[in-house]
Amino acid sequence: MLKTNERSNNMTDMTKYKNISLKHIDYNLIDKIRRVLVPNMILSRSQTVSILINDKAKKLNGKLKKK
């Protein structure tokens, strides 16, 4: 069994991540896309979403405003 201080070293850094809620149909689509996006590899759902977002951002070609 892990001690309290050992367990805290393995926890997710909450300052780097956020959660989103998805409709079931969108979640299922991500699950299908993650299996075909990269040949011979199944991506995680978060990797899939990141790839799709970055591709879309590139296509917007400077239309995004920086805060």
Biopython code that builds the backbone (N, CA, C, O; Angstrom):
import numpy as np
from Bio.PDB.StructureBuilder import StructureBuilder

atoms = [
    (1, "MET", "N", (0.839, -1.183, 0.000)),
    (1, "MET", "CA", (0.000, 0.000, 0.000)),
    (1, "MET", "C", (0.884, 1.247, 0.000)),
    (1, "MET", "O", (1.926, 1.278, 0.656)),
    (2, "LEU", "N", (0.468, 2.257, -0.729)),
    (2, "LEU", "CA", (1.241, 3.491, -0.820)),
    (2, "LEU", "C", (1.002, 4.372, 0.394)),
    (2, "LEU", "O", (-0.104, 4.432, 0.931)),
    (3, "LYS", "N", (2.038, 5.042, 0.809)),
    (3, "LYS", "CA", (1.902, 6.028, 1.875)),
    (3, "LYS", "C", (1.314, 7.293, 1.278)),
    (3, "LYS", "O", (1.340, 7.474, 0.061)),
    (4, "THR", "N", (0.791, 8.160, 2.108)),
    (4, "THR", "CA", (0.144, 9.379, 1.643)),
    (4, "THR", "C", (1.076, 10.229, 0.787)),
    (4, "THR", "O", (0.669, 10.719, -0.267)),
    (5, "ASN", "N", (2.322, 10.412, 1.225)),
    (5, "ASN", "CA", (3.234, 11.266, 0.455)),
    (5, "ASN", "C", (3.649, 10.624, -0.865)),
    (5, "ASN", "O", (3.926, 11.344, -1.825)),
    (6, "GLU", "N", (3.701, 9.283, -0.946)),
    (6, "GLU", "CA", (4.028, 8.610, -2.203)),
    (6, "GLU", "C", (2.884, 8.733, -3.190)),
    (6, "GLU", "O", (3.111, 8.914, -4.386)),
    (7, "ARG", "N", (1.676, 8.638, -2.710)),
    (7, "ARG", "CA", (0.506, 8.716, -3.569)),
    (7, "ARG", "C", (0.390, 10.099, -4.198)),
    (7, "ARG", "O", (0.003, 10.208, -5.361)),
    (8, "SER", "N", (0.709, 11.144, -3.468)),
    (8, "SER", "CA", (0.573, 12.507, -3.986)),
    (8, "SER", "C", (1.544, 12.778, -5.127)),
    (8, "SER", "O", (1.276, 13.648, -5.956)),
    (9, "ASN", "N", (2.659, 12.064, -5.194)),
    (9, "ASN", "CA", (3.619, 12.256, -6.277)),
    (9, "ASN", "C", (3.089, 11.747, -7.611)),
    (9, "ASN", "O", (3.564, 12.178, -8.662)),
    (10, "ASN", "N", (2.125, 10.850, -7.594)),
    (10, "ASN", "CA", (1.613, 10.256, -8.815)),
    (10, "ASN", "C", (0.308, 10.889, -9.288)),
    (10, "ASN", "O", (-0.246, 10.461, -10.300)),
    (11, "MET", "N", (-0.175, 11.861, -8.604)),
    (11, "MET", "CA", (-1.458, 12.455, -8.962)),
    (11, "MET", "C", (-1.305, 13.416, -10.136)),
    (11, "MET", "O", (-0.229, 13.963, -10.375)),
    (12, "THR", "N", (-2.385, 13.607, -10.851)),
    (12, "THR", "CA", (-2.400, 14.499, -12.003)),
    (12, "THR", "C", (-2.208, 15.942, -11.563)),
    (12, "THR", "O", (-2.775, 16.376, -10.560)),
    (13, "ASP", "N", (-1.410, 16.675, -12.314)),
    (13, "ASP", "CA", (-1.206, 18.096, -12.048)),
    (13, "ASP", "C", (-2.446, 18.848, -12.526)),
    (13, "ASP", "O", (-2.639, 19.034, -13.727)),
    (14, "MET", "N", (-3.272, 19.272, -11.599)),
    (14, "MET", "CA", (-4.557, 19.893, -11.921)),
    (14, "MET", "C", (-4.406, 21.262, -12.594)),
    (14, "MET", "O", (-5.380, 21.782, -13.139)),
    (15, "THR", "N", (-3.211, 21.853, -12.566)),
    (15, "THR", "CA", (-3.016, 23.145, -13.221)),
    (15, "THR", "C", (-2.816, 23.006, -14.727)),
    (15, "THR", "O", (-2.837, 24.004, -15.448)),
    (16, "LYS", "N", (-2.622, 21.772, -15.210)),
    (16, "LYS", "CA", (-2.366, 21.553, -16.635)),
    (16, "LYS", "C", (-3.582, 21.078, -17.415)),
    (16, "LYS", "O", (-3.556, 21.082, -18.646)),
    (17, "TYR", "N", (-4.637, 20.672, -16.738)),
    (17, "TYR", "CA", (-5.758, 20.031, -17.419)),
    (17, "TYR", "C", (-7.094, 20.634, -17.017)),
    (17, "TYR", "O", (-7.242, 21.161, -15.915)),
    (18, "LYS", "N", (-8.055, 20.553, -17.911)),
    (18, "LYS", "CA", (-9.442, 20.949, -17.673)),
    (18, "LYS", "C", (-10.335, 19.836, -18.188)),
    (18, "LYS", "O", (-9.917, 19.046, -19.035)),
    (19, "ASN", "N", (-11.540, 19.765, -17.695)),
    (19, "ASN", "CA", (-12.513, 18.780, -18.160)),
    (19, "ASN", "C", (-13.535, 19.436, -19.068)),
    (19, "ASN", "O", (-13.816, 20.628, -18.941)),
    (20, "ILE", "N", (-14.086, 18.662, -19.976)),
    (20, "ILE", "CA", (-15.202, 19.127, -20.789)),
    (20, "ILE", "C", (-16.294, 18.063, -20.747)),
    (20, "ILE", "O", (-16.021, 16.885, -20.516)),
    (21, "SER", "N", (-17.512, 18.485, -20.969)),
    (21, "SER", "CA", (-18.635, 17.553, -21.053)),
    (21, "SER", "C", (-19.036, 17.414, -22.504)),
    (21, "SER", "O", (-19.062, 18.394, -23.247)),
    (22, "LEU", "N", (-19.346, 16.199, -22.904)),
    (22, "LEU", "CA", (-19.719, 15.928, -24.288)),
    (22, "LEU", "C", (-21.048, 15.197, -24.337)),
    (22, "LEU", "O", (-21.403, 14.463, -23.415)),
    (23, "LYS", "N", (-21.767, 15.406, -25.410)),
    (23, "LYS", "CA", (-22.949, 14.588, -25.664)),
    (23, "LYS", "C", (-22.474, 13.172, -25.952)),
    (23, "LYS", "O", (-21.358, 12.970, -26.431)),
    (24, "HIS", "N", (-23.310, 12.210, -25.664)),
    (24, "HIS", "CA", (-22.945, 10.811, -25.883)),
    (24, "HIS", "C", (-22.567, 10.544, -27.340)),
    (24, "HIS", "O", (-21.639, 9.780, -27.605)),
    (25, "ILE", "N", (-23.261, 11.154, -28.266)),
    (25, "ILE", "CA", (-22.967, 10.927, -29.686)),
    (25, "ILE", "C", (-21.577, 11.463, -30.046)),
    (25, "ILE", "O", (-20.861, 10.848, -30.836)),
    (26, "ASP", "N", (-21.195, 12.608, -29.465)),
    (26, "ASP", "CA", (-19.865, 13.165, -29.720)),
    (26, "ASP", "C", (-18.779, 12.300, -29.105)),
    (26, "ASP", "O", (-17.732, 12.085, -29.717)),
    (27, "TYR", "N", (-19.018, 11.808, -27.912)),
    (27, "TYR", "CA", (-18.071, 10.914, -27.242)),
    (27, "TYR", "C", (-17.857, 9.655, -28.077)),
    (27, "TYR", "O", (-16.728, 9.190, -28.236)),
    (28, "ASN", "N", (-18.942, 9.111, -28.606)),
    (28, "ASN", "CA", (-18.843, 7.912, -29.444)),
    (28, "ASN", "C", (-18.085, 8.193, -30.744)),
    (28, "ASN", "O", (-17.330, 7.345, -31.221)),
    (29, "LEU", "N", (-18.285, 9.378, -31.312)),
    (29, "LEU", "CA", (-17.538, 9.750, -32.517)),
    (29, "LEU", "C", (-16.043, 9.865, -32.237)),
    (29, "LEU", "O", (-15.221, 9.418, -33.038)),
    (30, "ILE", "N", (-15.692, 10.463, -31.104)),
    (30, "ILE", "CA", (-14.281, 10.560, -30.727)),
    (30, "ILE", "C", (-13.694, 9.167, -30.587)),
    (30, "ILE", "O", (-12.560, 8.916, -30.996)),
    (31, "ASP", "N", (-14.474, 8.260, -30.004)),
    (31, "ASP", "CA", (-14.004, 6.899, -29.826)),
    (31, "ASP", "C", (-13.734, 6.223, -31.172)),
    (31, "ASP", "O", (-12.784, 5.448, -31.289)),
    (32, "LYS", "N", (-14.543, 6.501, -32.177)),
    (32, "LYS", "CA", (-14.317, 5.939, -33.510)),
    (32, "LYS", "C", (-13.131, 6.612, -34.199)),
    (32, "LYS", "O", (-12.302, 5.944, -34.817)),
    (33, "ILE", "N", (-13.058, 7.930, -34.087)),
    (33, "ILE", "CA", (-11.993, 8.691, -34.746)),
    (33, "ILE", "C", (-10.627, 8.313, -34.192)),
    (33, "ILE", "O", (-9.660, 8.223, -34.948)),
    (34, "ARG", "N", (-10.531, 8.091, -32.883)),
    (34, "ARG", "CA", (-9.235, 7.809, -32.257)),
    (34, "ARG", "C", (-8.615, 6.511, -32.744)),
    (34, "ARG", "O", (-7.409, 6.304, -32.613)),
    (35, "ARG", "N", (-9.444, 5.636, -33.309)),
    (35, "ARG", "CA", (-8.951, 4.346, -33.800)),
    (35, "ARG", "C", (-8.450, 4.424, -35.243)),
    (35, "ARG", "O", (-7.766, 3.508, -35.699)),
    (36, "VAL", "N", (-8.772, 5.486, -35.967)),
    (36, "VAL", "CA", (-8.379, 5.587, -37.374)),
    (36, "VAL", "C", (-7.537, 6.821, -37.694)),
    (36, "VAL", "O", (-7.006, 6.928, -38.800)),
    (37, "LEU", "N", (-7.408, 7.736, -36.765)),
    (37, "LEU", "CA", (-6.698, 8.990, -37.025)),
    (37, "LEU", "C", (-5.220, 8.762, -37.333)),
    (37, "LEU", "O", (-4.674, 9.385, -38.243)),
    (38, "VAL", "N", (-4.580, 7.886, -36.591)),
    (38, "VAL", "CA", (-3.174, 7.530, -36.817)),
    (38, "VAL", "C", (-3.128, 6.041, -37.148)),
    (38, "VAL", "O", (-3.550, 5.218, -36.335)),
    (39, "PRO", "N", (-2.627, 5.685, -38.319)),
    (39, "PRO", "CA", (-2.593, 4.269, -38.713)),
    (39, "PRO", "C", (-1.830, 3.400, -37.714)),
    (39, "PRO", "O", (-0.792, 3.805, -37.189)),
    (40, "ASN", "N", (-2.352, 2.211, -37.461)),
    (40, "ASN", "CA", (-1.732, 1.213, -36.582)),
    (40, "ASN", "C", (-1.548, 1.688, -35.142)),
    (40, "ASN", "O", (-0.663, 1.205, -34.436)),
    (41, "MET", "N", (-2.380, 2.631, -34.708)),
    (41, "MET", "CA", (-2.258, 3.145, -33.353)),
    (41, "MET", "C", (-3.620, 3.619, -32.870)),
    (41, "MET", "O", (-4.377, 4.227, -33.627)),
    (42, "ILE", "N", (-3.926, 3.343, -31.620)),
    (42, "ILE", "CA", (-5.148, 3.867, -31.017)),
    (42, "ILE", "C", (-4.748, 4.982, -30.063)),
    (42, "ILE", "O", (-4.035, 4.753, -29.086)),
    (43, "LEU", "N", (-5.212, 6.184, -30.354)),
    (43, "LEU", "CA", (-4.900, 7.342, -29.527)),
    (43, "LEU", "C", (-5.825, 7.394, -28.320)),
    (43, "LEU", "O", (-6.887, 6.773, -28.315)),
    (44, "SER", "N", (-5.421, 8.129, -27.310)),
    (44, "SER", "CA", (-6.326, 8.389, -26.200)),
    (44, "SER", "C", (-7.374, 9.393, -26.681)),
    (44, "SER", "O", (-7.184, 10.072, -27.689)),
    (45, "ARG", "N", (-8.448, 9.473, -25.967)),
    (45, "ARG", "CA", (-9.492, 10.438, -26.342)),
    (45, "ARG", "C", (-8.963, 11.870, -26.238)),
    (45, "ARG", "O", (-9.269, 12.708, -27.086)),
    (46, "SER", "N", (-8.179, 12.148, -25.213)),
    (46, "SER", "CA", (-7.646, 13.501, -25.063)),
    (46, "SER", "C", (-6.661, 13.845, -26.181)),
    (46, "SER", "O", (-6.651, 14.977, -26.663)),
    (47, "GLN", "N", (-5.835, 12.884, -26.597)),
    (47, "GLN", "CA", (-4.933, 13.120, -27.730)),
    (47, "GLN", "C", (-5.728, 13.388, -28.995)),
    (47, "GLN", "O", (-5.366, 14.256, -29.789)),
    (48, "THR", "N", (-6.810, 12.646, -29.184)),
    (48, "THR", "CA", (-7.652, 12.819, -30.365)),
    (48, "THR", "C", (-8.261, 14.210, -30.395)),
    (48, "THR", "O", (-8.238, 14.882, -31.426)),
    (49, "VAL", "N", (-8.801, 14.637, -29.276)),
    (49, "VAL", "CA", (-9.410, 15.974, -29.201)),
    (49, "VAL", "C", (-8.345, 17.037, -29.457)),
    (49, "VAL", "O", (-8.606, 18.000, -30.178)),
    (50, "SER", "N", (-7.154, 16.885, -28.886)),
    (50, "SER", "CA", (-6.081, 17.863, -29.100)),
    (50, "SER", "C", (-5.688, 17.956, -30.563)),
    (50, "SER", "O", (-5.508, 19.055, -31.088)),
    (51, "ILE", "N", (-5.552, 16.821, -31.226)),
    (51, "ILE", "CA", (-5.202, 16.813, -32.653)),
    (51, "ILE", "C", (-6.281, 17.510, -33.469)),
    (51, "ILE", "O", (-5.970, 18.331, -34.332)),
    (52, "LEU", "N", (-7.539, 17.193, -33.209)),
    (52, "LEU", "CA", (-8.634, 17.802, -33.962)),
    (52, "LEU", "C", (-8.705, 19.310, -33.729)),
    (52, "LEU", "O", (-8.946, 20.070, -34.667)),
    (53, "ILE", "N", (-8.498, 19.744, -32.498)),
    (53, "ILE", "CA", (-8.532, 21.175, -32.184)),
    (53, "ILE", "C", (-7.374, 21.903, -32.858)),
    (53, "ILE", "O", (-7.563, 22.977, -33.429)),
    (54, "ASN", "N", (-6.182, 21.325, -32.794)),
    (54, "ASN", "CA", (-5.022, 21.974, -33.413)),
    (54, "ASN", "C", (-5.148, 22.034, -34.926)),
    (54, "ASN", "O", (-4.752, 23.027, -35.536)),
    (55, "ASP", "N", (-5.689, 20.995, -35.541)),
    (55, "ASP", "CA", (-5.927, 21.021, -36.998)),
    (55, "ASP", "C", (-6.913, 22.131, -37.354)),
    (55, "ASP", "O", (-6.705, 22.864, -38.321)),
    (56, "LYS", "N", (-7.964, 22.251, -36.589)),
    (56, "LYS", "CA", (-8.963, 23.296, -36.850)),
    (56, "LYS", "C", (-8.356, 24.685, -36.657)),
    (56, "LYS", "O", (-8.624, 25.592, -37.445)),
    (57, "ALA", "N", (-7.543, 24.856, -35.618)),
    (57, "ALA", "CA", (-6.904, 26.151, -35.362)),
    (57, "ALA", "C", (-5.991, 26.547, -36.517)),
    (57, "ALA", "O", (-5.947, 27.716, -36.901)),
    (58, "LYS", "N", (-5.264, 25.585, -37.073)),
    (58, "LYS", "CA", (-4.396, 25.867, -38.226)),
    (58, "LYS", "C", (-5.219, 26.294, -39.437)),
    (58, "LYS", "O", (-4.818, 27.187, -40.183)),
    (59, "LYS", "N", (-6.368, 25.655, -39.626)),
    (59, "LYS", "CA", (-7.227, 25.995, -40.764)),
    (59, "LYS", "C", (-7.842, 27.380, -40.621)),
    (59, "LYS", "O", (-8.161, 28.024, -41.621)),
    (60, "LEU", "N", (-8.011, 27.844, -39.386)),
    (60, "LEU", "CA", (-8.552, 29.184, -39.172)),
    (60, "LEU", "C", (-7.520, 30.262, -39.517)),
    (60, "LEU", "O", (-7.874, 31.428, -39.691)),
    (61, "ASN", "N", (-6.258, 29.876, -39.614)),
    (61, "ASN", "CA", (-5.194, 30.725, -40.158)),
    (61, "ASN", "C", (-5.214, 32.154, -39.650)),
    (61, "ASN", "O", (-5.421, 33.093, -40.420)),
    (62, "GLY", "N", (-4.999, 32.316, -38.355)),
    (62, "GLY", "CA", (-4.880, 33.661, -37.805)),
    (62, "GLY", "C", (-6.186, 34.333, -37.435)),
    (62, "GLY", "O", (-6.165, 35.477, -36.980)),
    (63, "LYS", "N", (-7.309, 33.683, -37.606)),
    (63, "LYS", "CA", (-8.593, 34.286, -37.276)),
    (63, "LYS", "C", (-8.864, 34.245, -35.764)),
    (63, "LYS", "O", (-9.766, 34.922, -35.272)),
    (64, "LEU", "N", (-8.083, 33.455, -35.042)),
    (64, "LEU", "CA", (-8.252, 33.388, -33.602)),
    (64, "LEU", "C", (-7.574, 34.599, -32.961)),
    (64, "LEU", "O", (-6.471, 34.985, -33.350)),
    (65, "LYS", "N", (-8.229, 35.174, -32.003)),
    (65, "LYS", "CA", (-7.682, 36.334, -31.308)),
    (65, "LYS", "C", (-7.016, 35.872, -30.028)),
    (65, "LYS", "O", (-7.539, 35.020, -29.308)),
    (66, "LYS", "N", (-5.850, 36.448, -29.753)),
    (66, "LYS", "CA", (-5.143, 36.159, -28.510)),
    (66, "LYS", "C", (-5.673, 37.080, -27.430)),
    (66, "LYS", "O", (-5.991, 38.240, -27.689)),
    (67, "LYS", "N", (-5.767, 36.554, -26.213)),
    (67, "LYS", "CA", (-6.229, 37.384, -25.085)),
    (67, "LYS", "C", (-5.118, 38.241, -24.571)),
    (67, "LYS", "O", (-5.314, 39.005, -23.626)),
]
sb = StructureBuilder()
sb.init_structure("model")
sb.init_model(0)
sb.init_chain("A")
sb.init_seg("    ")
for serial, (resi, resn, name, xyz) in enumerate(atoms, 1):
    if name == "N":
        sb.init_residue(resn, " ", resi, " ")
    sb.init_atom(name, np.array(xyz, "f"), 0.0, 1.0, " ", f" {name:<3s}", serial, name[0])
structure = sb.get_structure()
